[in-house]
């Protein structure tokens, strides 16, 4: 099985939808939430700060950062993933 991330820009829609579902399940895992909360608590963000998140996947970190008042710019190499993140 090839690594989907190597061919993400040409992956079939069904494969991307499956990947998005798995990424969202992982993002909702209590340990993942605790990890995001912990490292985000170490970042001093101010309202209006601009954050570029490269490789955002479906955007769980971007969604969490959006509550800080910062402007988060999620970036995914796959147009389909970028759409799912927004």
KOLGU-4560 file (N, C-alpha, C; in nm, 3 decimals, padded with zeros to 5 digits):
<recs>
<n_xx: 00.085 n_yy: -00.118 n_zz: 00.000 ca_xx: 00.000 ca_yy: 00.000 ca_zz: 00.000 c_xx: 00.089 c_yy: 00.124 c_zz: 00.000 mol: A seq: 1 type: UNK>
<n_xx: 00.060 n_yy: 00.215 n_zz: -00.091 ca_xx: 00.141 ca_yy: 00.336 ca_zz: -00.098 c_xx: 00.095 c_yy: 00.438 c_zz: 00.006 mol: A seq: 2 type: UNK>
<n_xx: 00.183 n_yy: 00.530 n_zz: 00.038 ca_xx: 00.155 ca_yy: 00.635 ca_zz: 00.135 c_xx: 00.067 c_yy: 00.740 c_zz: 00.068 mol: A seq: 3 type: UNK>
<n_xx: -00.054 n_yy: 00.758 n_zz: 00.118 ca_xx: -00.150 ca_yy: 00.851 ca_zz: 00.056 c_xx: -00.096 c_yy: 00.993 c_zz: 00.055 mol: A seq: 4 type: UNK>
<n_xx: -00.014 n_yy: 01.028 n_zz: 00.153 ca_xx: 00.037 ca_yy: 01.165 ca_zz: 00.160 c_xx: 00.135 c_yy: 01.195 c_zz: 00.046 mol: A seq: 5 type: UNK>
<n_xx: 00.198 n_yy: 01.091 n_zz: -00.007 ca_xx: 00.291 ca_yy: 01.111 ca_zz: -00.120 c_xx: 00.213 c_yy: 01.151 c_zz: -00.245 mol: A seq: 6 type: UNK>
<n_xx: 00.091 n_yy: 01.097 n_zz: -00.259 ca_xx: 00.010 ca_yy: 01.120 ca_zz: -00.379 c_xx: -00.120 c_yy: 01.193 c_zz: -00.346 mol: A seq: 7 type: UNK>
<n_xx: -00.118 n_yy: 01.275 n_zz: -00.243 ca_xx: -00.243 ca_yy: 01.337 ca_zz: -00.196 c_xx: -00.307 c_yy: 01.428 c_zz: -00.299 mol: A seq: 8 type: UNK>
<n_xx: -00.228 n_yy: 01.491 n_zz: -00.383 ca_xx: -00.287 ca_yy: 01.583 ca_zz: -00.482 c_xx: -00.359 c_yy: 01.508 c_zz: -00.594 mol: A seq: 9 type: UNK>
<n_xx: -00.330 n_yy: 01.379 n_zz: -00.608 ca_xx: -00.396 ca_yy: 01.301 ca_zz: -00.713 c_xx: -00.479 c_yy: 01.187 c_zz: -00.656 mol: A seq: 10 type: UNK>
<n_xx: -00.500 n_yy: 01.185 n_zz: -00.527 ca_xx: -00.577 ca_yy: 01.077 ca_zz: -00.464 c_xx: -00.724 c_yy: 01.085 c_zz: -00.504 mol: A seq: 11 type: UNK>
<n_xx: -00.786 n_yy: 00.969 n_zz: -00.511 ca_xx: -00.928 ca_yy: 00.964 ca_zz: -00.546 c_xx: -01.012 c_yy: 01.022 c_zz: -00.433 mol: A seq: 12 type: UNK>
<n_xx: -01.127 n_yy: 01.075 n_zz: -00.469 ca_xx: -01.216 ca_yy: 01.139 ca_zz: -00.373 c_xx: -01.250 c_yy: 01.046 c_zz: -00.258 mol: A seq: 13 type: UNK>
<n_xx: -01.280 n_yy: 00.921 n_zz: -00.287 ca_xx: -01.316 ca_yy: 00.826 ca_zz: -00.182 c_xx: -01.203 c_yy: 00.806 c_zz: -00.082 mol: A seq: 14 type: UNK>
<n_xx: -01.081 n_yy: 00.800 n_zz: -00.131 ca_xx: -00.965 ca_yy: 00.784 ca_zz: -00.042 c_xx: -00.949 c_yy: 00.907 c_zz: 00.046 mol: A seq: 15 type: UNK>
<n_xx: -00.968 n_yy: 01.026 n_zz: -00.011 ca_xx: -00.958 ca_yy: 01.150 ca_zz: 00.068 c_xx: -01.070 c_yy: 01.159 c_zz: 00.171 mol: A seq: 16 type: UNK>
<n_xx: -01.188 n_yy: 01.116 n_zz: 00.135 ca_xx: -01.299 ca_yy: 01.117 ca_zz: 00.231 c_xx: -01.271 c_yy: 01.023 c_zz: 00.347 mol: A seq: 17 type: UNK>
<n_xx: -01.215 n_yy: 00.905 n_zz: 00.317 ca_xx: -01.178 ca_yy: 00.810 ca_zz: 00.424 c_xx: -01.069 c_yy: 00.869 c_zz: 00.513 mol: A seq: 18 type: UNK>
<n_xx: -00.970 n_yy: 00.932 n_zz: 00.452 ca_xx: -00.863 ca_yy: 00.994 ca_zz: 00.528 c_xx: -00.919 c_yy: 01.104 c_zz: 00.618 mol: A seq: 19 type: UNK>
<n_xx: -01.007 n_yy: 01.186 n_zz: 00.563 ca_xx: -01.068 ca_yy: 01.294 ca_zz: 00.641 c_xx: -01.145 c_yy: 01.238 c_zz: 00.759 mol: A seq: 20 type: UNK>
<n_xx: -01.218 n_yy: 01.130 n_zz: 00.738 ca_xx: -01.294 ca_yy: 01.068 ca_zz: 00.847 c_xx: -01.201 c_yy: 01.020 c_zz: 00.958 mol: A seq: 21 type: UNK>
<n_xx: -01.091 n_yy: 00.957 n_zz: 00.920 ca_xx: -00.994 ca_yy: 00.908 ca_zz: 01.018 c_xx: -00.928 c_yy: 01.025 c_zz: 01.092 mol: A seq: 22 type: UNK>
<n_xx: -00.892 n_yy: 01.130 n_zz: 01.019 ca_xx: -00.830 ca_yy: 01.246 ca_zz: 01.083 c_xx: -00.924 c_yy: 01.311 c_zz: 01.184 mol: A seq: 23 type: UNK>
<n_xx: -01.052 n_yy: 01.318 n_zz: 01.151 ca_xx: -01.149 ca_yy: 01.377 ca_zz: 01.243 c_xx: -01.170 c_yy: 01.288 c_zz: 01.365 mol: A seq: 24 type: UNK>
<n_xx: -01.172 n_yy: 01.156 n_zz: 01.345 ca_xx: -01.183 ca_yy: 01.064 ca_zz: 01.459 c_xx: -01.063 c_yy: 01.082 c_zz: 01.552 mol: A seq: 25 type: UNK>
<n_xx: -00.945 n_yy: 01.092 n_zz: 01.493 ca_xx: -00.823 ca_yy: 01.112 ca_zz: 01.574 c_xx: -00.828 c_yy: 01.246 c_zz: 01.645 mol: A seq: 26 type: UNK>
<n_xx: -00.876 n_yy: 01.349 n_zz: 01.578 ca_xx: -00.882 ca_yy: 01.482 ca_zz: 01.639 c_xx: -00.977 c_yy: 01.485 c_zz: 01.758 mol: A seq: 27 type: UNK>
<n_xx: -01.079 n_yy: 01.400 n_zz: 01.756 ca_xx: -01.177 ca_yy: 01.396 ca_zz: 01.866 c_xx: -01.134 c_yy: 01.306 c_zz: 01.981 mol: A seq: 28 type: UNK>
<n_xx: -01.021 n_yy: 01.238 n_zz: 01.966 ca_xx: -00.971 ca_yy: 01.151 ca_zz: 02.072 c_xx: -00.931 c_yy: 01.237 c_zz: 02.192 mol: A seq: 29 type: UNK>
<n_xx: -00.972 n_yy: 01.198 n_zz: 02.314 ca_xx: -00.940 ca_yy: 01.278 ca_zz: 02.433 c_xx: -00.790 c_yy: 01.306 c_zz: 02.450 mol: A seq: 30 type: UNK>
<n_xx: -00.705 n_yy: 01.210 n_zz: 02.416 ca_xx: -00.560 ca_yy: 01.233 ca_zz: 02.429 c_xx: -00.513 c_yy: 01.338 c_zz: 02.329 mol: A seq: 31 type: UNK>
<n_xx: -00.567 n_yy: 01.336 n_zz: 02.208 ca_xx: -00.531 ca_yy: 01.436 ca_zz: 02.108 c_xx: -00.579 c_yy: 01.575 c_zz: 02.152 mol: A seq: 32 type: UNK>
<n_xx: -00.699 n_yy: 01.581 n_zz: 02.206 ca_xx: -00.752 ca_yy: 01.709 ca_zz: 02.254 c_xx: -00.665 c_yy: 01.763 c_zz: 02.366 mol: A seq: 33 type: UNK>
<n_xx: -00.628 n_yy: 01.675 n_zz: 02.459 ca_xx: -00.542 ca_yy: 01.718 ca_zz: 02.571 c_xx: -00.406 c_yy: 01.766 c_zz: 02.520 mol: A seq: 34 type: UNK>
<n_xx: -00.350 n_yy: 01.698 n_zz: 02.421 ca_xx: -00.221 ca_yy: 01.739 ca_zz: 02.366 c_xx: -00.231 c_yy: 01.876 c_zz: 02.299 mol: A seq: 35 type: UNK>
<n_xx: -00.335 n_yy: 01.896 n_zz: 02.217 ca_xx: -00.354 ca_yy: 02.027 ca_zz: 02.152 c_xx: -00.372 c_yy: 02.136 c_zz: 02.255 mol: A seq: 36 type: UNK>
<n_xx: -00.456 n_yy: 02.111 n_zz: 02.354 ca_xx: -00.481 ca_yy: 02.210 ca_zz: 02.458 c_xx: -00.352 c_yy: 02.245 c_zz: 02.531 mol: A seq: 37 type: UNK>
<n_xx: -00.271 n_yy: 02.143 n_zz: 02.561 ca_xx: -00.146 ca_yy: 02.166 ca_zz: 02.632 c_xx: -00.049 c_yy: 02.252 c_zz: 02.553 mol: A seq: 38 type: UNK>
<n_xx: -00.025 n_yy: 02.215 n_zz: 02.426 ca_xx: 00.074 ca_yy: 02.294 ca_zz: 02.353 c_xx: 00.021 c_yy: 02.430 c_zz: 02.312 mol: A seq: 39 type: UNK>
<n_xx: -00.110 n_yy: 02.442 n_zz: 02.292 ca_xx: -00.164 ca_yy: 02.573 ca_zz: 02.260 c_xx: -00.163 c_yy: 02.665 c_zz: 02.381 mol: A seq: 40 type: UNK>
<n_xx: -00.166 n_yy: 02.609 n_zz: 02.500 ca_xx: -00.160 ca_yy: 02.693 ca_zz: 02.619 c_xx: -00.021 c_yy: 02.754 c_zz: 02.637 mol: A seq: 41 type: UNK>
<n_xx: 00.078 n_yy: 02.699 n_zz: 02.569 ca_xx: 00.215 ca_yy: 02.750 ca_zz: 02.576 c_xx: 00.242 c_yy: 02.861 c_zz: 02.475 mol: A seq: 42 type: UNK>
<n_xx: 00.148 n_yy: 02.883 n_zz: 02.386 ca_xx: 00.165 ca_yy: 02.983 ca_zz: 02.280 c_xx: 00.095 c_yy: 03.112 c_zz: 02.322 mol: A seq: 43 type: UNK>
<n_xx: 00.168 n_yy: 03.221 n_zz: 02.319 ca_xx: 00.106 ca_yy: 03.350 ca_zz: 02.351 c_xx: 00.048 c_yy: 03.409 c_zz: 02.223 mol: A seq: 44 type: UNK>
<n_xx: -00.082 n_yy: 03.399 n_zz: 02.211 ca_xx: -00.150 ca_yy: 03.453 ca_zz: 02.094 c_xx: -00.223 c_yy: 03.580 c_zz: 02.132 mol: A seq: 45 type: UNK>
<n_xx: -00.230 n_yy: 03.671 n_zz: 02.041 ca_xx: -00.304 ca_yy: 03.793 ca_zz: 02.064 c_xx: -00.408 c_yy: 03.808 c_zz: 01.954 mol: A seq: 46 type: UNK>
<n_xx: -00.512 n_yy: 03.880 n_zz: 01.983 ca_xx: -00.617 ca_yy: 03.902 ca_zz: 01.885 c_xx: -00.556 c_yy: 03.970 c_zz: 01.763 mol: A seq: 47 type: UNK>
<n_xx: -00.581 n_yy: 03.913 n_zz: 01.648 ca_xx: -00.527 ca_yy: 03.968 ca_zz: 01.524 c_xx: -00.397 c_yy: 03.904 c_zz: 01.480 mol: A seq: 48 type: UNK>
<n_xx: -00.339 n_yy: 03.817 n_zz: 01.563 ca_xx: -00.217 ca_yy: 03.746 ca_zz: 01.522 c_xx: -00.249 c_yy: 03.663 c_zz: 01.398 mol: A seq: 49 type: UNK>
<n_xx: -00.152 n_yy: 03.647 n_zz: 01.312 ca_xx: -00.170 ca_yy: 03.567 ca_zz: 01.191 c_xx: -00.088 c_yy: 03.440 c_zz: 01.205 mol: A seq: 50 type: UNK>
<n_xx: -00.155 n_yy: 03.326 n_zz: 01.187 ca_xx: -00.091 ca_yy: 03.195 ca_zz: 01.202 c_xx: -00.107 c_yy: 03.119 c_zz: 01.071 mol: A seq: 51 type: UNK>
<n_xx: 00.001 n_yy: 03.067 n_zz: 01.018 ca_xx: -00.003 ca_yy: 02.983 ca_zz: 00.900 c_xx: 00.019 c_yy: 02.840 c_zz: 00.944 mol: A seq: 52 type: UNK>
<n_xx: -00.081 n_yy: 02.757 n_zz: 00.927 ca_xx: -00.069 ca_yy: 02.616 ca_zz: 00.961 c_xx: -00.051 c_yy: 02.537 c_zz: 00.833 mol: A seq: 53 type: UNK>
<n_xx: 00.068 n_yy: 02.487 n_zz: 00.811 ca_xx: 00.100 ca_yy: 02.411 ca_zz: 00.690 c_xx: 00.072 c_yy: 02.264 c_zz: 00.715 mol: A seq: 54 type: UNK>
<n_xx: 00.000 n_yy: 02.201 n_zz: 00.624 ca_xx: -00.035 ca_yy: 02.061 ca_zz: 00.639 c_xx: -00.149 c_yy: 02.044 c_zz: 00.737 mol: A seq: 55 type: UNK>
<n_xx: -00.253 n_yy: 02.124 n_zz: 00.722 ca_xx: -00.361 ca_yy: 02.131 ca_zz: 00.821 c_xx: -00.455 c_yy: 02.012 c_zz: 00.820 mol: A seq: 56 type: UNK>
<n_xx: -00.447 n_yy: 01.927 n_zz: 00.718 ca_xx: -00.542 ca_yy: 01.815 ca_zz: 00.713 c_xx: -00.684 c_yy: 01.867 c_zz: 00.709 mol: A seq: 57 type: UNK>
<n_xx: -00.767 n_yy: 01.818 n_zz: 00.800 ca_xx: -00.906 ca_yy: 01.863 ca_zz: 00.805 c_xx: -00.925 c_yy: 01.984 c_zz: 00.895 mol: A seq: 58 type: UNK>
<n_xx: -00.818 n_yy: 02.031 n_zz: 00.957 ca_xx: -00.822 ca_yy: 02.157 ca_zz: 01.029 c_xx: -00.854 c_yy: 02.156 c_zz: 01.177 mol: A seq: 59 type: UNK>
<n_xx: -00.831 n_yy: 02.048 n_zz: 01.252 ca_xx: -00.864 ca_yy: 02.052 ca_zz: 01.395 c_xx: -00.783 c_yy: 02.155 c_zz: 01.473 mol: A seq: 60 type: UNK>
<n_xx: -00.657 n_yy: 02.172 n_zz: 01.439 ca_xx: -00.575 ca_yy: 02.273 ca_zz: 01.508 c_xx: -00.623 c_yy: 02.412 c_zz: 01.469 mol: A seq: 61 type: UNK>
<n_xx: -00.653 n_yy: 02.431 n_zz: 01.342 ca_xx: -00.703 ca_yy: 02.561 ca_zz: 01.296 c_xx: -00.832 c_yy: 02.598 c_zz: 01.366 mol: A seq: 62 type: UNK>
<n_xx: -00.921 n_yy: 02.502 n_zz: 01.381 ca_xx: -01.049 ca_yy: 02.530 ca_zz: 01.450 c_xx: -01.024 c_yy: 02.569 c_zz: 01.595 mol: A seq: 63 type: UNK>
<n_xx: -00.931 n_yy: 02.502 n_zz: 01.660 ca_xx: -00.900 ca_yy: 02.535 ca_zz: 01.799 c_xx: -00.836 c_yy: 02.673 c_zz: 01.809 mol: A seq: 64 type: UNK>
<n_xx: -00.747 n_yy: 02.705 n_zz: 01.716 ca_xx: -00.680 ca_yy: 02.835 ca_zz: 01.719 c_xx: -00.777 c_yy: 02.949 c_zz: 01.689 mol: A seq: 65 type: UNK>
<n_xx: -00.880 n_yy: 02.921 n_zz: 01.613 ca_xx: -00.977 ca_yy: 03.024 ca_zz: 01.577 c_xx: -01.045 c_yy: 03.084 c_zz: 01.699 mol: A seq: 66 type: UNK>
<n_xx: -01.053 n_yy: 03.009 n_zz: 01.807 ca_xx: -01.117 ca_yy: 03.060 ca_zz: 01.928 c_xx: -01.030 c_yy: 03.160 c_zz: 02.002 mol: A seq: 67 type: UNK>
<n_xx: -00.903 n_yy: 03.172 n_zz: 01.963 ca_xx: -00.810 ca_yy: 03.263 ca_zz: 02.031 c_xx: -00.822 c_yy: 03.407 c_zz: 01.985 mol: A seq: 68 type: UNK>
<n_xx: -00.892 n_yy: 03.428 n_zz: 01.875 ca_xx: -00.901 ca_yy: 03.562 ca_zz: 01.819 c_xx: -00.793 c_yy: 03.587 c_zz: 01.715 mol: A seq: 69 type: UNK>
<n_xx: -00.703 n_yy: 03.490 n_zz: 01.697 ca_xx: -00.600 ca_yy: 03.502 ca_zz: 01.595 c_xx: -00.659 c_yy: 03.465 c_zz: 01.460 mol: A seq: 70 type: UNK>
<n_xx: -00.597 n_yy: 03.514 n_zz: 01.355 ca_xx: -00.637 ca_yy: 03.479 ca_zz: 01.220 c_xx: -00.554 c_yy: 03.360 c_zz: 01.178 mol: A seq: 71 type: UNK>
<n_xx: -00.618 n_yy: 03.246 n_zz: 01.164 ca_xx: -00.548 ca_yy: 03.123 ca_zz: 01.127 c_xx: -00.566 c_yy: 03.099 c_zz: 00.978 mol: A seq: 72 type: UNK>
<n_xx: -00.456 n_yy: 03.072 n_zz: 00.910 ca_xx: -00.458 ca_yy: 03.045 ca_zz: 00.767 c_xx: -00.419 c_yy: 02.900 c_zz: 00.744 mol: A seq: 73 type: UNK>
<n_xx: -00.516 n_yy: 02.809 n_zz: 00.739 ca_xx: -00.482 ca_yy: 02.669 ca_zz: 00.716 c_xx: -00.437 c_yy: 02.649 c_zz: 00.572 mol: A seq: 74 type: UNK>
<n_xx: -00.337 n_yy: 02.565 n_zz: 00.552 ca_xx: -00.284 ca_yy: 02.537 ca_zz: 00.419 c_xx: -00.268 c_yy: 02.387 c_zz: 00.404 mol: A seq: 75 type: UNK>
<n_xx: -00.330 n_yy: 02.331 n_zz: 00.303 ca_xx: -00.317 ca_yy: 02.189 ca_zz: 00.272 c_xx: -00.268 c_yy: 02.177 c_zz: 00.129 mol: A seq: 76 type: UNK>
<n_xx: -00.186 n_yy: 02.077 n_zz: 00.102 ca_xx: -00.136 ca_yy: 02.058 ca_zz: -00.034 c_xx: -00.242 c_yy: 02.001 c_zz: -00.125 mol: A seq: 77 type: UNK>
<n_xx: -00.345 n_yy: 01.943 n_zz: -00.069 ca_xx: -00.455 ca_yy: 01.889 ca_zz: -00.147 c_xx: -00.571 c_yy: 01.987 c_zz: -00.144 mol: A seq: 78 type: UNK>
<n_xx: -00.620 n_yy: 02.023 n_zz: -00.259 ca_xx: -00.734 ca_yy: 02.116 ca_zz: -00.266 c_xx: -00.855 c_yy: 02.057 c_zz: -00.195 mol: A seq: 79 type: UNK>
<n_xx: -00.874 n_yy: 01.926 n_zz: -00.206 ca_xx: -00.987 ca_yy: 01.862 ca_zz: -00.138 c_xx: -00.974 c_yy: 01.873 c_zz: 00.013 mol: A seq: 80 type: UNK>
<n_xx: -00.853 n_yy: 01.852 n_zz: 00.066 ca_xx: -00.832 ca_yy: 01.864 ca_zz: 00.210 c_xx: -00.851 c_yy: 02.008 c_zz: 00.255 mol: A seq: 81 type: UNK>
<n_xx: -00.806 n_yy: 02.103 n_zz: 00.177 ca_xx: -00.823 ca_yy: 02.244 ca_zz: 00.210 c_xx: -00.971 c_yy: 02.278 c_zz: 00.219 mol: A seq: 82 type: UNK>
<n_xx: -01.049 n_yy: 02.224 n_zz: 00.128 ca_xx: -01.194 ca_yy: 02.248 ca_zz: 00.130 c_xx: -01.256 c_yy: 02.188 c_zz: 00.256 mol: A seq: 83 type: UNK>
<n_xx: -01.212 n_yy: 02.066 n_zz: 00.292 ca_xx: -01.265 ca_yy: 02.001 ca_zz: 00.412 c_xx: -01.225 c_yy: 02.077 c_zz: 00.539 mol: A seq: 84 type: UNK>
<n_xx: -01.112 n_yy: 02.145 n_zz: 00.536 ca_xx: -01.064 ca_yy: 02.219 ca_zz: 00.653 c_xx: -01.138 c_yy: 02.350 c_zz: 00.673 mol: A seq: 85 type: UNK>
<n_xx: -01.195 n_yy: 02.402 n_zz: 00.567 ca_xx: -01.258 ca_yy: 02.533 ca_zz: 00.579 c_xx: -01.403 c_yy: 02.527 c_zz: 00.620 mol: A seq: 86 type: UNK>
</recs>
